[in-house]
Amino acid sequence: MQKTSKQLLLNLLLWAMIAAFVFPLFWLLLTSLKTRVDAFSYPPKFIFTPTYDNYRKVLEDGTFLHYYWNSVKVSFLSTFFSLLLALPAAYALARFPMRKKEDFAFWVLSTRMAPPIMVILPFYLVFKQFNLLDTTFGLVLIYMTFSLSFILWMMRSYFESIPVDLEEAARIDGLSRLSAFLRVVIPLSAPGIAASCIFSFIMSWNEFLYSLILTGDKTKTATVAITGFITFEGIRWGEVAAAGIMVVLPVLVFGILIQKYLIQGMTMGGVK
């Protein structure tokens, strides 16, 4: 009886936590489907006639769609190039003996310890010197600085969980080390790569400060573009909510599509 009560209490606590996380998104969705009058009604309306005018206004605004495409482009490019650089580096740290290997790994990790507000001014001055302000390349470069360390540390642990015997067996069969890495290690690491990929994408997609300071009208991202609906006439809450749903949607869909690999990657699963 006591065990059943404890289990029931834990389930109630779990559902309460889920509700606390989901309700803001649910309210954002409701606001995006309300008229201005319904959005400001008190008490709040949960039953109303939905309208898609807010989405229509956002989509008719060509500038927001341009900034939205900037977010897609920058997030995918930064994730792709971070994986391209971090996977070989993580494999080298996991497999090859080298001097001060742990010191180097900790130095890579330490690049994430500085708060962005502390380094934004040096980045701005360097980017201005090299004409990288308001460029896609500059934004991809800056996003890679905090994606690389995360992917490197995560994949290093994952590569260490894969038995070396599998690679040695592949090399006995005639594969080179590079071929064994590409044909044996990488397929076995798919869950870890998927988890690293989604987290890197989310970090790049949601980033606000660097995009606000280092971009202009040409390369501004969607997270910054949402602030454009805050005007001197007031906050256009319906359009803010609609744009917010559009920003949340890709990450949500991406996470659902690879959730199986995401869970396996986060648990650093074993080898089949």
Phi and psi in degrees as a GROMACS rama.xvg file:
@    title "Ramachandran Plot"
@    xaxis  label "Phi"
@    yaxis  label "Psi"
@TYPE xy
-64.7404  -38.3884  GLN-2
-65.9053  -39.5643  LYS-3
-64.8998  -41.8245  THR-4
-64.0371  -40.1443  SER-5
-65.4548  -41.4854  LYS-6
-64.9647  -40.2163  GLN-7
-64.0881  -41.4265  LEU-8
-63.9882  -41.4575  LEU-9
-64.6731  -39.4385  LEU-10
-64.9238  -42.1447  ASN-11
-62.9522  -40.624  LEU-12
-64.6879  -40.321  LEU-13
-62.9314  -46.2281  LEU-14
-66.6345  -33.5174  TRP-15
-65.1136  -40.4217  ALA-16
-66.6183  -41.2035  MET-17
-62.0231  -43.9833  ILE-18
-62.2728  -39.0746  ALA-19
-63.799  -35.172  ALA-20
-80.8331  -35.5151  PHE-21
-83.0881  -32.1875  VAL-22
-57.648  -42.7143  PHE-23
-57.969  -39.1453  PRO-24
-67.74  -39.9455  LEU-25
-62.485  -42.5739  PHE-26
-67.869  -37.144  TRP-27
-61.0054  -43.2752  LEU-28
-63.6107  -43.9424  LEU-29
-61.4049  -43.978  LEU-30
-62.6291  -36.6833  THR-31
-67.5447  -19.4411  SER-32
-103.093  5.04314  LEU-33
-101.931  154.798  LYS-34
-75.444  169.378  THR-35
-61.5493  -37.8817  ARG-36
-64.7758  -46.1245  VAL-37
-65.6639  -35.7943  ASP-38
-65.1753  -30.5067  ALA-39
-102.245  7.79926  PHE-40
-69.6282  147.827  SER-41
-136.91  125.763  TYR-42
-68.2191  159.739  PRO-43
-58.7358  142.629  PRO-44
-91.6048  127.212  LYS-45
-104.065  -18.158  PHE-46
-116.228  116.594  ILE-47
-158.357  167.987  PHE-48
-85.3391  113.397  THR-49
-68.2116  149.5  PRO-50
-132.099  147.457  THR-51
-107.729  16.7415  TYR-52
-62.5457  -35.8139  ASP-53
-63.9146  -42.52  ASN-54
-67.6164  -38.0009  TYR-55
-62.4479  -42.4273  ARG-56
-65.1796  -39.3858  LYS-57
-66.5846  -44.2511  VAL-58
-70.4043  -31.4916  LEU-59
-71.9915  -18.7234  GLU-60
-80.9172  97.9793  ASP-61
-60.7313  -27.7483  GLY-62
-66.8455  -39.7824  THR-63
-65.1432  -41.2412  PHE-64
-63.1922  -34.3197  LEU-65
-64.7469  -44.7211  HIS-66
-67.7985  -33.1415  TYR-67
-64.4378  -43.2517  TYR-68
-64.0399  -35.8205  TRP-69
-58.9101  -42.8537  ASN-70
-62.5426  -44.763  SER-71
-60.1661  -47.9615  VAL-72
-64.6497  -48.9566  LYS-73
-66.4541  -40.6798  VAL-74
-66.0183  -43.3496  SER-75
-68.6368  -42.2345  PHE-76
-65.3382  -44.4229  LEU-77
-65.5516  -38.6552  SER-78
-66.7595  -43.844  THR-79
-62.6276  -49.8441  PHE-80
-71.6878  -29.8143  PHE-81
-65.1533  -42.6325  SER-82
-64.0252  -41.29  LEU-83
-60.6504  -36.8004  LEU-84
-89.0624  -38.5622  LEU-85
-76.1701  -33.7588  ALA-86
-62.9942  -50.4184  LEU-87
-62.2781  -37.6328  PRO-88
-65.4496  -42.1338  ALA-89
-65.4675  -38.5128  ALA-90
-65.0847  -41.8777  TYR-91
-62.2997  -42.7782  ALA-92
-67.0557  -30.2589  LEU-93
-80.9721  -28.7614  ALA-94
-113.464  -34.6361  ARG-95
-96.1517  135.778  PHE-96
-74.9523  136.195  PRO-97
-153.94  156.306  MET-98
-71.8408  138.897  ARG-99
53.4368  39.5724  LYS-100
-63.2693  -44.1559  LYS-101
-67.5193  -35.2912  GLU-102
-63.886  -41.3538  ASP-103
-65.1341  -43.1354  PHE-104
-62.1861  -40.3896  ALA-105
-68.1615  -35.7467  PHE-106
-63.1527  -40.692  TRP-107
-62.0495  -43.2254  VAL-108
-64.9293  -35.1975  LEU-109
-65.1836  -18.7946  SER-110
-67.2278  -16.5903  THR-111
-92.3752  -5.53738  ARG-112
-82.004  -24.9631  MET-113
-77.5135  131.35  ALA-114
-66.2946  141.79  PRO-115
-55.5849  -35.6274  PRO-116
-63.8184  -23.0528  ILE-117
-78.8367  -29.2365  MET-118
-107.967  -0.135524  VAL-119
-66.1997  -37.0057  ILE-120
-66.8965  -47.5579  LEU-121
-57.8088  -41.7337  PRO-122
-60.9035  -42.2976  PHE-123
-61.9767  -43.8569  TYR-124
-66.2445  -40.759  LEU-125
-66.6763  -44.1893  VAL-126
-64.1717  -37.8038  PHE-127
-65.4135  -38.9844  LYS-128
-64.2346  -36.0487  GLN-129
-101.879  14.4109  PHE-130
57.6542  41.2276  ASN-131
-103.497  -0.91303  LEU-132
-67.8597  139.674  LEU-133
58.6246  41.7773  ASP-134
-128.649  147.75  THR-135
-64.6254  -40.4521  THR-136
-60.6128  -43.2545  PHE-137
-62.8355  -41.9846  GLY-138
-68.8766  -39.8283  LEU-139
-61.3856  -41.8001  VAL-140
-61.467  -44.0769  LEU-141
-69.1828  -36.1847  ILE-142
-70.1584  -30.9585  TYR-143
-66.4512  -25.868  MET-144
-63.7152  -31.7952  THR-145
-102.909  -9.97426  PHE-146
-84.0459  -36.8031  SER-147
-58.2956  -48.6338  LEU-148
-64.436  -39.6129  SER-149
-63.7763  -49.2357  PHE-150
-64.6669  -40.6581  ILE-151
-60.8072  -47.5404  LEU-152
-69.2641  -39.4455  TRP-153
-66.7515  -45.0875  MET-154
-75.3932  -27.3412  MET-155
-60.4673  -46.2373  ARG-156
-63.1712  -36.8814  SER-157
-69.8532  -42.5576  TYR-158
-63.1006  -35.5035  PHE-159
-67.4021  -23.6339  GLU-160
-80.5557  -11.0457  SER-161
-89.6805  123.435  ILE-162
-58.1984  136.162  PRO-163
-65.6284  -25.3287  VAL-164
-57.82  -32.8495  ASP-165
-65.0457  -41.3032  LEU-166
-68.1948  -41.5836  GLU-167
-63.47  -38.6434  GLU-168
-64.3894  -40.2334  ALA-169
-65.6706  -37.2459  ALA-170
-72.2319  -32.1832  ARG-171
-64.7899  -34.1143  ILE-172
-75.3276  -1.04074  ASP-173
111.454  0.778071  GLY-174
-81.3872  146.934  LEU-175
-77.5772  171.375  SER-176
-61.8563  -40.3088  ARG-177
-64.3495  -43.3118  LEU-178
-64.9962  -38.6955  SER-179
-64.6178  -37.2983  ALA-180
-64.4301  -44.6454  PHE-181
-76.0182  -36.1984  LEU-182
-98.7564  -16.7095  ARG-183
-116.709  -55.6433  VAL-184
-70.1734  -47.2284  VAL-185
-61.203  -47.7025  ILE-186
-60.2  -38.8722  PRO-187
-69.3119  -21.9684  LEU-188
-94.3273  8.67669  SER-189
-53.0948  -42.81  ALA-190
-61.0809  -42.937  PRO-191
-66.2076  -39.1442  GLY-192
-65.4495  -40.4498  ILE-193
-63.3902  -42.7625  ALA-194
-63.9479  -43.6545  ALA-195
-62.707  -40.2112  SER-196
-63.0497  -47.8892  CYS-197
-66.634  -39.3518  ILE-198
-69.5057  -38.7747  PHE-199
-64.2656  -42.4808  SER-200
-62.8697  -44.0785  PHE-201
-63.0753  -42.9398  ILE-202
-62.1615  -41.8756  MET-203
-70.256  -41.003  SER-204
-66.59  -39.192  TRP-205
-87.3077  -9.61783  ASN-206
-62.28  138.08  GLU-207
-120.549  -48.0456  PHE-208
-63.4766  -51.3927  LEU-209
-61.5872  -40.9774  TYR-210
-64.9721  -35.1878  SER-211
-66.9063  -40.7246  LEU-212
-88.6766  -37.4167  ILE-213
-98.7613  0.413016  LEU-214
-120.487  168.668  THR-215
-132.638  -152.752  GLY-216
-64.3429  -23.2277  ASP-217
-79.6243  -41.7136  LYS-218
-122.023  14.7077  THR-219
-58.1724  144.397  LYS-220
-99.5778  170.956  THR-221
-65.0356  -35.1595  ALA-222
-61.838  -36.0622  THR-223
-78.9345  -34.8671  VAL-224
-64.0397  -26.4789  ALA-225
-59.5069  -33.3745  ILE-226
-65.1307  -15.5264  THR-227
-67.369  -16.6016  GLY-228
-84.9511  0.391646  PHE-229
-96.9058  104.275  ILE-230
-114.011  174.9  THR-231
-67.3446  -18.4608  PHE-232
-81.5808  -14.9173  GLU-233
136.039  178.113  GLY-234
-89.6892  123.21  ILE-235
-86.1989  83.1988  ARG-236
-61.4693  -37.4296  TRP-237
-61.5836  -45.4806  GLY-238
-71.4067  -34.6786  GLU-239
-60.6101  -45.1631  VAL-240
-65.5663  -42.5586  ALA-241
-63.6651  -44.3338  ALA-242
-64.5311  -37.0573  ALA-243
-62.6261  -42.0533  GLY-244
-62.9142  -40.2744  ILE-245
-64.7117  -32.6571  MET-246
-75.4596  -37.0448  VAL-247
-73.0131  -34.0721  VAL-248
-56.892  -48.3154  LEU-249
-59.9552  -42.0291  PRO-250
-65.4124  -40.0337  VAL-251
-63.4209  -47.5238  LEU-252
-64.6891  -44.0448  VAL-253
-59.7915  -43.4928  PHE-254
-65.3315  -40.1851  GLY-255
-65.7346  -39.9229  ILE-256
-64.451  -34.4617  LEU-257
-116.179  25.6534  ILE-258
-62.4732  -32.9955  GLN-259
-61.7077  -47.2697  LYS-260
-69.2598  -31.7818  TYR-261
-64.4522  -44.9597  LEU-262
-65.8546  -42.6361  ILE-263
-63.3256  -40.7159  GLN-264
-66.3848  -40.4809  GLY-265
-68.3602  -29.6296  MET-266
-88.3807  1.11694  THR-267
50.56  55.0871  MET-268
-58.6128  161.472  GLY-269
-78.6041  -179.281  GLY-270
-95.2201  137.293  VAL-271
